[in-house]
Amino acid sequence: MSTLDAALATEGRHPYDADLLAQVMKVYKLECRYLLSATFEADGEPGDGGRICVRGRFRIPESCYIADTGHFNAVEFNICYNQMIYFTIAKAVKEAAVRELSGWTMAQFFDRQLPDMFITDYRASFRRHMRGREFWGELDVVGATRRDGGNGPLVILSTTTRFGEDAKPACRGEVKIVLRDPAGLG
């Protein structure tokens, strides 16, 4: 276990959950499993002054879609974000950390992981060069709301994220995720 893994394993309110991370990552091809470890911390309900924070360690040995660009790019940002948000939602369901997801079981999460979770708004800014081979990422769920989407109930998660190789993030993003049929009632 690396020093970063050891630090991640002791941080946060909830213990490191390697088994859950492995289950979440099964939807990815082996060469695209960039998220190596992650911790989950819940500090109250998102939207009620609380937030959920996931911290992860990533490794991208080589790009899965293009020759080496020499830098972390928007496609890799999106893949890494997706891996963190899937883990975040799975852990939130497991720990009952978000009331808007209280209707989901773990089996429902895995049934819905790919077909019922959508990015609806995505903004990323790249401020500094980042090689993007071994790095850290953080994702905060800063808001969670439930509403009727016309075709059934939705949960909207507002998130912020950042990635970096040293203490300062090299890039940041704001992403909204919609989860369809969150209570499994559809």
C-alpha positions as CSV (number, residue, x, y, z in Angstrom):
1,M,0.0,0.0,0.0
2,S,1.4,3.4,-1.0
3,T,1.7,6.3,1.4
4,L,-1.2,8.0,-0.5
5,D,-3.3,4.9,-0.1
6,A,-2.5,4.7,3.6
7,A,-3.6,8.3,4.1
8,L,-6.7,7.8,2.1
9,A,-7.6,4.7,4.1
10,T,-7.5,6.6,7.4
11,E,-9.2,9.8,6.3
12,G,-12.9,10.5,6.4
13,R,-15.9,9.3,8.3
14,H,-16.3,6.0,6.4
15,P,-13.6,3.4,6.0
16,Y,-11.9,2.7,2.7
17,D,-14.1,0.3,0.7
18,A,-12.0,-1.6,-1.8
19,D,-14.6,-4.2,-2.4
20,L,-17.3,-1.7,-3.4
21,L,-14.8,0.2,-5.6
22,A,-13.9,-3.0,-7.4
23,Q,-17.6,-3.7,-8.0
24,V,-18.3,-0.2,-9.3
25,M,-15.3,-0.4,-11.6
26,K,-16.4,-3.7,-13.2
27,V,-18.3,-1.8,-15.9
28,Y,-15.0,-0.5,-17.3
29,K,-12.6,-2.3,-19.5
30,L,-9.5,-3.3,-17.5
31,E,-7.2,-0.8,-19.3
32,C,-9.7,2.0,-18.5
33,R,-10.0,1.5,-14.7
34,Y,-8.2,4.6,-13.7
35,L,-9.5,5.1,-10.2
36,L,-7.3,3.0,-7.9
37,S,-8.5,3.9,-4.5
38,A,-11.1,6.3,-2.9
39,T,-12.4,7.5,0.4
40,F,-15.8,8.8,1.2
41,E,-16.6,11.5,3.8
42,A,-20.2,12.7,4.6
43,D,-20.7,15.9,6.5
44,G,-24.5,16.3,6.6
45,E,-27.0,16.3,3.7
46,P,-25.9,18.0,0.5
47,G,-28.0,21.1,0.0
48,D,-28.7,21.5,3.7
49,G,-25.3,23.0,4.4
50,G,-23.5,19.6,4.3
51,R,-21.5,17.9,1.6
52,I,-20.1,14.6,0.5
53,C,-16.5,14.5,-0.5
54,V,-14.7,11.6,-2.3
55,R,-10.9,11.6,-2.6
56,G,-9.3,9.3,-5.0
57,R,-6.0,8.2,-6.5
58,F,-5.7,7.7,-10.2
59,R,-3.3,6.1,-12.7
60,I,-3.6,6.4,-16.5
61,P,-0.7,4.3,-17.9
62,E,-1.7,5.3,-21.5
63,S,-4.6,6.8,-23.2
64,C,-7.4,4.4,-24.1
65,Y,-8.4,6.4,-27.3
66,I,-5.5,8.5,-28.7
67,A,-1.7,8.7,-29.0
68,D,0.0,10.2,-26.0
69,T,-0.9,13.9,-25.9
70,G,1.5,14.6,-23.1
71,H,-1.2,16.1,-20.9
72,F,-4.4,15.3,-19.0
73,N,-7.3,16.3,-21.3
74,A,-11.1,16.7,-21.3
75,V,-11.8,13.1,-22.3
76,E,-9.7,11.7,-19.4
77,F,-11.2,14.3,-17.1
78,N,-14.7,13.0,-18.0
79,I,-13.7,9.3,-17.6
80,C,-12.1,10.0,-14.2
81,Y,-15.1,12.1,-13.1
82,N,-17.5,9.3,-14.1
83,Q,-15.5,6.7,-12.1
84,M,-15.6,9.0,-9.0
85,I,-19.3,9.8,-9.3
86,Y,-20.3,6.2,-9.7
87,F,-18.3,5.3,-6.5
88,T,-19.7,8.3,-4.7
89,I,-23.3,7.3,-5.5
90,A,-22.7,3.7,-4.6
91,K,-21.1,4.6,-1.3
92,A,-23.9,7.1,-0.6
93,V,-26.5,4.4,-1.2
94,K,-24.6,1.9,1.0
95,E,-24.1,4.4,3.8
96,A,-27.6,6.0,3.5
97,A,-25.8,9.4,3.2
98,V,-28.2,11.2,0.9
99,R,-31.9,11.2,1.7
100,E,-32.8,11.6,-1.9
101,L,-31.3,8.2,-2.6
102,S,-32.8,6.5,0.4
103,G,-35.1,4.5,-1.9
104,W,-32.3,2.7,-3.6
105,T,-30.7,-0.6,-2.6
106,M,-27.2,-1.7,-3.7
107,A,-28.8,-4.1,-6.2
108,Q,-30.8,-1.2,-7.7
109,F,-27.6,0.9,-7.9
110,F,-25.8,-1.7,-9.9
111,D,-28.9,-2.3,-12.1
112,R,-29.1,1.4,-12.8
113,Q,-25.4,2.4,-12.8
114,L,-25.2,2.7,-16.6
115,P,-28.7,3.2,-17.9
116,D,-30.2,5.6,-15.4
117,M,-27.4,8.1,-14.6
118,F,-26.8,11.1,-16.9
119,I,-24.5,14.1,-17.0
120,T,-26.8,17.0,-17.8
121,D,-24.4,19.9,-17.4
122,Y,-20.6,19.7,-17.6
123,R,-18.0,22.5,-17.2
124,A,-14.3,22.0,-16.9
125,S,-11.4,24.5,-16.8
126,F,-7.8,23.6,-17.2
127,R,-5.5,26.1,-15.4
128,R,-2.1,24.4,-15.4
129,H,-0.4,21.7,-17.3
130,M,-0.8,18.2,-15.8
131,R,0.8,15.1,-17.2
132,G,-2.0,13.0,-15.8
133,R,-0.3,9.6,-15.3
134,E,-0.5,9.4,-11.5
135,F,-2.6,12.0,-9.7
136,W,-5.3,12.7,-7.2
137,G,-8.9,13.7,-7.7
138,E,-11.7,15.1,-5.4
139,L,-15.4,15.2,-5.9
140,D,-17.9,17.1,-3.7
141,V,-21.6,16.6,-3.8
142,V,-22.8,20.1,-2.9
143,G,-26.5,19.7,-3.6
144,A,-29.1,17.0,-4.0
145,T,-32.7,17.7,-5.1
146,R,-35.6,15.5,-6.1
147,R,-38.2,16.5,-8.7
148,D,-40.6,15.1,-11.2
149,G,-39.0,15.0,-14.6
150,G,-42.2,14.5,-16.6
151,N,-41.3,10.9,-17.2
152,G,-41.0,10.1,-13.5
153,P,-39.0,11.1,-10.5
154,L,-35.4,12.4,-10.8
155,V,-32.6,13.2,-8.4
156,I,-30.3,16.0,-9.4
157,L,-26.8,16.0,-7.9
158,S,-24.7,19.2,-8.1
159,T,-21.0,18.4,-7.9
160,T,-17.7,20.1,-8.0
161,T,-14.5,18.2,-8.9
162,R,-10.7,18.9,-9.2
163,F,-7.6,16.9,-10.3
164,G,-4.0,17.6,-9.6
165,E,-0.5,16.1,-9.4
166,D,0.7,18.3,-6.5
167,A,-1.0,20.3,-3.8
168,K,-2.8,22.6,-6.1
169,P,-5.4,21.4,-8.6
170,A,-4.5,21.7,-12.2
171,C,-8.2,21.6,-13.4
172,R,-11.6,21.9,-11.9
173,G,-15.2,21.2,-13.0
174,E,-18.8,21.7,-12.1
175,V,-21.1,18.8,-13.2
176,K,-24.8,18.1,-12.7
177,I,-25.9,14.5,-12.6
178,V,-29.4,13.3,-13.0
179,L,-30.5,9.9,-11.7
180,R,-33.7,8.6,-13.2
181,D,-36.3,6.7,-11.1
182,P,-34.3,7.1,-7.9
183,A,-36.8,5.3,-5.6
184,G,-37.2,2.4,-7.9
185,L,-40.9,3.1,-8.3
186,G,-41.0,3.3,-12.1
